[in-house]
Amino acid sequence: LRKLLADLPLEVEEAGLLLVLRTLPGSAHAIAAALDRARWPEVAGSIAGDDTVFVALPDRASLRRIKGRLISLTGGA
């Protein structure tokens, strides 16, 4: 997941208890699969389209934690 996110642009937005991840067309499935393989306990599940991944979280604290972790993996602040 770290290597993949370091190489792809990623926008992370909150929508309720979902994180909406936007990336390059054709890249969403790879990100969702890598996220699933990471088995982060806070992640309830994910679903990917072509350039967008929805990540479901059980509560706001988990959402904030995962959002920060994803942003840090992209090299963002």
N, C-alpha and C positions, 0 to 999 in steps of 0.2 A: 504494500500500500504506500509506504514511504517513497519508494523509487518511482512508482507510477505518478503520485501526486507532485513529486518534484519536477516531473517532465511535462505535465499538462496544466493549462490554465484552469483555475477553479474559482467560481463565485459561490459563496455560501450565504444563504438567506434563511431566516426563520419564518415559519408559517404555522402558528399554533405549536403543536408538539412535533412538527416535522421540520427537518432541515431540507432545504431545496438546494441541490448542488448542480450548478450549470458548468458545462465543459465543452470541449470540441465535439462536433457531430461524429458519431460513431464510437465515442469514448466512454459513454455512461455505463454500458454493460461491464466493461473491464473494472471500472471503479467500484461498482456495486458488488461484483464478484470478489474483489480484493477486500472490500469492507466485510463481507460475509465471512471470508476466510480468516480475518483478523479476530473474529469472535469476541468483540468488545461486549462485555455484559450489559452495558447501558443501551445498546442498540436492539430494539425490538424486531426490526426487519428493514429491508430496503426493497425498492422497486426501481427499475431503470427503463428509460426510453432510449432515444437516440443520443441526446445531448443533456439529459436531465436525470438526476437520481433523487428520489424521495427517500429520506431516512426517518423512520418512526422511532420516537423516544418515549419512554414511559412518564417522564416528568420534566419540569423546567431545569432542575439541577443537572440531570443527565444531558439535556439538550445543550446547556452552556458548556459542560465538560467536553462533549464530543465536538461541538463547534470549535472550541479553542484548540483541541487536538488536531482536527482537520486543517485548520488555518496554520498551525505550527508545522505540519507536515508539508505544506505547500511552500514553506519558507516565508510566509506572510507574518505580519506583526499581530 
